[in-house]
């Protein structure tokens, strides 16, 4: 058997064996991180309020309803995310975990009445997603199917991914009940994944050993303009709407892989290296539309609800990768803020974090729709406030972790513990 035949024989199974299929950052979920002090506590249902620095993200028109200048920020938040693949090796589960710390949000807001009456400006720097993985797996004598057994599988994955945004916004109060806003955000995403895979397997009586080293790097830069409107037709009721459409200025994907294969039954060896580079792998960012309502039920109680729409991504320009196609999704969130005493507000929110994958394959990870719960307590003083709480997400879905021919159930669980503070002046 020639060397090229060894590689062909191996490729059919090698490409799909426990590689890092959660590819290039989680582009398929839009609510992995909820930003802003009050908004985080209310599950992100904040479009019709947005009267602090996080309004740059939720609705720049809300800035115009701010009562004072403020500066707010979140200290390093602790996060953890666990995926459990069920019965991946005939009755045995397989678990992947990522965890670390990140800074979810920092922002400031300034009233600009001395220049134009009713004008308020804001700035924010925040994280929309983050992941830090150090996976080290050893699997022995794992039965994959009636014909295949992994005698030894050693897999090491190191991954660092983050999507960060720097944004500014202006809100202008046209009348006591109506305001308009504009925003402009600079987005930067970088995902570096390095994988080492050593496999000793037996398939249909043929034993082969292989070693794979791979590296993948995705970098994107872009701008995202936004328009917002906020309307309070009644004293206790407000509505908000935001539209955003981003554009990538640059997106580039680099992939390197070195593969070595040894067939023990025939004492033959194959070795190959591949390098590729592509532009526009993700297509265009999705259109975003957010609609919100807020009910100021009493001086102590605020109720909010948001609908967030993200459009489909199916651009077929040169370089586009079909596995990154995304369908349109809608997320919902409802929240409440209740002052137990004038100094102690309690905030709670429920939200969805739905998956935009069109199909599940070995190339694009697992499809999971999450349901989230946020609970935060705060200590408020006339000019300052500090908050502490947690955001928990849980869901279940499907994946094709081992091959296109086998689907398995996967459970996802994630939590974030965050501390934040705001000062008004």
C-alpha positions in Angstrom: 0.0 0.0 0.0 1.4 3.4 -1.0 1.8 6.3 1.3 -1.0 8.2 -0.3 -3.4 5.3 0.1 -2.5 5.2 3.8 -3.5 8.8 4.1 -6.7 8.4 2.2 -7.7 5.4 4.3 -7.1 7.4 7.4 -8.7 10.7 6.3 -12.2 9.3 6.3 -12.1 8.8 10.1 -9.4 11.2 11.2 -11.1 14.5 10.3 -14.1 13.8 12.5 -12.5 12.3 15.6 -13.0 14.5 18.7 -11.5 17.6 17.1 -12.4 21.0 18.4 -15.6 21.4 16.5 -16.9 24.4 18.4 -15.2 26.4 15.7 -13.8 29.9 15.8 -15.6 31.4 18.7 -19.3 30.9 19.5 -20.8 32.8 16.6 -24.1 30.9 16.9 -25.2 32.3 20.2 -25.8 36.0 20.9 -26.5 36.0 24.6 -23.4 34.3 26.1 -22.5 37.5 28.1 -25.0 40.0 29.4 -23.5 43.4 29.9 -24.3 46.4 32.1 -24.9 46.5 35.9 -28.7 46.9 36.0 -29.3 45.1 32.6 -27.3 42.1 33.7 -29.5 41.7 36.8 -32.6 41.9 34.6 -31.6 39.3 32.1 -30.8 41.9 29.4 -34.3 43.2 29.2 -33.2 46.8 29.1 -34.1 48.3 25.7 -36.9 50.5 27.0 -34.8 51.8 30.0 -31.1 52.0 28.9 -30.6 55.2 30.9 -27.0 54.5 31.9 -23.8 53.9 30.0 -24.9 50.4 28.8 -27.5 52.3 26.7 -24.7 52.5 24.1 -25.3 48.8 23.6 -29.0 48.3 24.4 -30.5 51.6 23.0 -28.6 54.8 22.6 -31.9 56.8 22.7 -32.2 55.8 26.4 -29.1 57.9 27.2 -31.2 61.0 26.8 -33.4 60.0 29.7 -30.4 59.9 32.1 -30.8 61.8 35.4 -27.1 62.4 35.9 -23.7 61.6 34.6 -22.2 58.3 35.6 -19.3 55.9 35.3 -19.8 52.2 35.8 -17.8 49.0 35.4 -17.6 45.3 36.2 -14.6 43.9 37.9 -13.3 40.6 36.7 -16.2 38.2 36.3 -15.7 34.4 36.9 -17.3 32.2 34.3 -17.5 28.5 33.6 -19.0 26.5 30.8 -19.4 22.7 30.6 -20.6 20.5 27.7 -21.5 16.9 28.4 -21.8 14.6 25.4 -24.0 11.6 26.2 -23.1 8.0 25.3 -20.3 9.1 22.9 -18.4 5.8 23.6 -21.2 3.3 23.9 -22.4 4.2 27.4 -19.6 6.6 28.3 -20.1 10.3 28.5 -17.5 12.8 27.3 -17.1 16.3 29.0 -15.5 19.5 27.8 -15.0 22.5 30.1 -13.8 26.1 29.8 -13.4 28.6 32.5 -11.6 31.8 33.4 -12.1 35.5 34.2 -12.9 38.5 32.1 -14.1 42.1 32.4 -17.7 42.3 31.0 -18.2 46.0 30.9 -16.8 49.5 31.5 -18.7 52.6 30.5 -19.3 56.3 31.2 -22.0 58.8 30.3 -22.0 62.6 30.2 -24.8 65.1 29.8 -24.0 67.6 27.0 -26.7 70.2 27.8 -24.1 73.0 27.7 -23.6 72.3 24.0 -27.1 71.2 22.9 -30.0 71.0 25.3 -31.2 67.4 25.7 -28.1 65.8 24.3 -26.3 63.0 26.2 -23.1 61.1 25.2 -21.8 57.7 26.3 -18.9 55.4 25.8 -18.5 51.7 26.6 -16.0 48.9 26.3 -17.4 45.4 26.8 -17.0 41.7 26.0 -19.7 39.8 24.0 -18.1 36.4 24.4 -15.0 34.8 25.9 -13.6 31.3 26.2 -10.4 29.9 27.7 -10.0 26.1 27.3 -7.2 23.8 28.6 -8.6 20.4 27.8 -6.5 17.2 28.5 -8.2 13.9 27.7 -7.1 10.3 27.9 -9.5 7.6 26.8 -8.6 3.9 26.7 -10.4 0.9 25.2 -13.4 3.0 24.1 -15.8 1.2 21.8 -17.0 3.7 19.2 -19.1 1.3 17.1 -19.3 -2.4 16.3 -16.3 -2.1 14.0 -14.1 0.6 15.7 -12.4 0.7 19.1 -10.1 3.5 20.3 -7.3 1.6 22.1 -5.7 4.8 23.3 -6.9 8.4 22.6 -4.9 11.3 23.9 -6.3 14.8 23.1 -5.0 18.2 24.3 -6.8 21.4 23.3 -5.7 24.9 24.2 -8.0 27.6 23.1 -8.3 31.3 23.7 -11.2 33.3 22.2 -12.7 36.7 22.9 -15.0 39.2 21.2 -14.6 42.7 22.5 -16.3 46.0 21.5 -15.5 49.7 22.0 -18.6 51.8 21.3 -19.9 55.3 21.6 -23.4 56.7 21.4 -25.5 59.9 21.5 -29.0 60.3 22.7 -31.1 63.4 22.0 -34.4 64.1 23.8 -36.8 65.6 21.2 -39.6 66.1 23.7 -40.2 65.1 27.4 -41.5 61.7 26.2 -39.5 61.0 23.0 -35.8 60.6 22.2 -33.6 59.4 19.3 -30.1 57.9 19.5 -27.2 56.7 17.3 -24.3 54.5 18.1 -21.1 53.3 16.5 -19.2 50.2 17.7 -15.8 48.9 16.8 -15.7 45.1 17.1 -12.7 42.8 17.4 -12.8 39.0 17.6 -9.8 36.7 17.9 -9.9 32.9 18.3 -6.7 30.8 18.6 -7.1 27.0 18.9 -4.2 24.5 19.1 -4.9 20.8 19.2 -2.7 17.8 19.7 -4.3 14.4 19.0 -2.7 11.0 19.4 -4.8 8.0 18.4 -4.3 4.2 18.4 -7.4 2.6 16.9 -8.6 -0.7 15.5 -11.2 -0.6 12.7 -12.5 -3.8 11.0 -9.4 -5.6 12.3 -7.0 -3.0 11.0 -4.9 -1.3 13.6 -3.5 2.2 12.9 -1.7 4.9 14.9 -1.8 8.6 14.2 -0.6 11.9 15.5 -2.2 15.3 14.6 -1.0 18.8 15.4 -3.2 21.6 14.3 -3.5 25.3 14.7 -6.4 27.6 13.7 -6.6 31.4 14.0 -9.5 33.6 13.2 -9.3 37.4 13.4 -12.1 39.8 12.5 -12.4 43.6 12.7 -15.5 45.6 11.9 -17.9 48.5 12.5 -21.4 48.3 13.7 -23.7 51.4 13.5 -26.9 51.5 15.3 -30.1 53.6 15.6 -32.5 53.8 18.6 -35.7 55.3 19.6 -37.4 55.5 23.0 -40.9 56.7 23.7 -42.7 57.1 27.0 -46.3 57.9 26.2 -47.4 57.5 29.8 -45.8 58.2 33.1 -45.4 54.5 33.9 -44.9 53.0 30.5 -42.0 53.2 28.0 -41.1 51.5 24.7 -37.7 51.2 23.0 -36.4 49.9 19.6 -32.9 49.5 18.3 -31.6 48.5 14.8 -28.0 47.5 14.1 -26.2 46.2 11.0 -22.5 45.6 11.2 -19.9 45.2 8.5 -16.5 43.4 8.7 -13.6 45.5 7.6 -11.4 42.4 7.7 -11.8 38.7 8.5 -9.1 36.1 8.0 -8.9 32.4 8.8 -5.5 30.6 9.0 -5.3 26.8 9.4 -2.2 24.6 9.8 -2.2 20.8 10.3 0.4 18.2 10.4 -0.7 14.5 10.2 1.3 11.3 10.7 -0.2 7.9 10.2 1.2 4.4 10.8 -0.6 1.2 9.7 0.6 -1.5 12.1 -0.8 -4.4 10.1 1.2 -3.5 7.0 4.1 -1.6 8.6 3.5 1.4 6.4 3.8 5.1 7.3 2.4 8.3 5.9 3.1 11.9 6.7 1.5 15.2 5.4 1.3 18.9 6.2 -1.4 21.4 5.1 -1.7 25.1 5.4 -4.5 27.3 4.2 -5.7 30.9 4.5 -9.1 32.3 3.6 -10.9 35.6 3.8 -14.6 36.2 4.4 -15.2 32.8 6.1 -18.1 34.1 8.2 -20.0 36.2 5.6 -21.7 39.3 6.8 -22.8 40.0 10.4 -26.5 39.5 11.0 -29.0 42.3 11.1 -30.1 43.0 14.7 -33.4 44.4 15.9 -34.3 44.8 19.6 -37.8 45.8 20.9 -38.5 46.5 24.5 -41.1 47.7 27.0 -40.8 48.8 30.6 -43.5 49.2 33.2 -42.7 51.5 36.1 -45.3 49.8 38.3 -44.5 51.8 41.4 -41.5 53.7 42.9 -40.2 50.3 44.1 -41.0 48.0 41.2 -39.8 48.0 37.6 -40.9 45.3 35.1 -39.2 44.9 31.7 -39.4 42.7 28.6 -37.3 42.5 25.4 -37.5 40.7 22.0 -34.2 40.4 20.1 -34.1 39.4 16.5 -30.9 38.3 14.7 -31.2 37.8 10.9 -30.0 34.9 8.8 -26.4 34.6 7.5 -26.2 32.8 4.2 -23.9 35.0 2.2 -22.1 33.0 -0.6 -19.4 35.4 -1.4 -15.9 34.2 -2.3 -14.2 32.5 0.7 -17.4 32.0 2.7 -17.6 28.8 4.7 -21.0 27.1 4.4 -20.7 25.5 7.8 -20.9 29.0 9.3 -24.4 29.6 7.8 -26.8 30.8 10.4 -30.6 31.0 10.5 -32.6 33.8 11.9 -33.3 33.5 15.7 -35.4 35.3 18.2 -34.4 35.7 21.9 -36.7 36.8 24.7 -36.0 38.3 28.1 -38.1 39.5 31.0 -36.7 41.3 34.1 -37.7 43.0 37.3 -36.1 45.4 39.7 -37.6 45.6 43.2 -36.3 47.8 46.0 -36.6 45.8 49.2 -35.6 49.0 51.0 -34.4 52.3 49.5 -30.8 51.1 49.7 -31.2 47.4 48.6 -32.6 46.7 45.1 -33.0 43.1 44.0 -32.9 42.3 40.3 -33.9 39.1 38.5 -34.3 38.1 34.8 -35.1 35.1 32.6 -33.9 35.0 29.1 -33.3 32.6 26.1 -30.0 32.1 24.3 -31.0 30.2 21.2 -28.7 28.6 18.7 -28.5 29.9 15.1 -26.9 26.9 13.5 -28.8 25.7 10.4 -27.6 22.1 10.7 -25.4 20.1 13.0 -22.2 18.5 11.6 -18.7 17.6 12.7 -17.5 21.0 11.5 -19.7 23.3 13.5 -20.2 21.9 17.0 -23.3 21.3 18.9 -26.8 22.9 18.6 -28.1 23.9 22.0 -30.9 26.3 23.0 -30.2 27.7 26.4 -32.5 29.1 29.1 -30.9 31.6 31.5 -31.6 33.0 34.9 -29.9 36.1 36.4 -30.2 37.2 40.1 -28.4 40.2 41.5 -28.5 42.1 44.7 -27.2 45.7 45.1 -26.4 48.3 47.7 -27.4 51.7 46.6 -26.5 55.1 47.9 -27.4 58.6 46.5 -24.3 58.8 44.2 -23.1 55.2 44.0 -24.1 51.6 43.8 -22.5 48.2 43.9 -23.9 44.9 42.7 -23.1 41.2 43.1 -24.8 38.3 41.5 -24.8 35.3 39.1 -26.1 34.4 35.6 -26.8 30.7 35.0 -27.6 29.1 31.6 -28.7 25.5 30.9 -29.8 23.7 27.8 -29.8 20.5 25.8 -29.3 19.7 22.2 -27.5 17.5 19.7 -24.1 17.2 18.1 -22.0 15.0 15.8 -18.8 14.8 17.8 -17.4 11.6 16.4 -18.8 11.3 12.9 -21.5 12.5 10.5 -23.2 9.1 10.8 -23.7 9.3 14.6 -25.6 11.9 16.6 -25.5 12.2 20.3 -27.3 14.3 22.9 -25.3 17.1 24.6 -26.1 19.0 27.7 -24.7 22.5 28.3 -24.3 24.4 31.5 -22.7 27.8 32.1 -22.5 30.3 34.9 -21.0 33.7 35.5 -20.4 35.4 38.8 -19.9 39.2 38.5 -19.3 42.2 40.7 -19.9 45.8 39.4 -20.1 49.3 40.6 -21.6 52.6 39.4 -20.9 56.2 40.5 -23.0 59.2 39.6 -21.9 62.8 39.5 
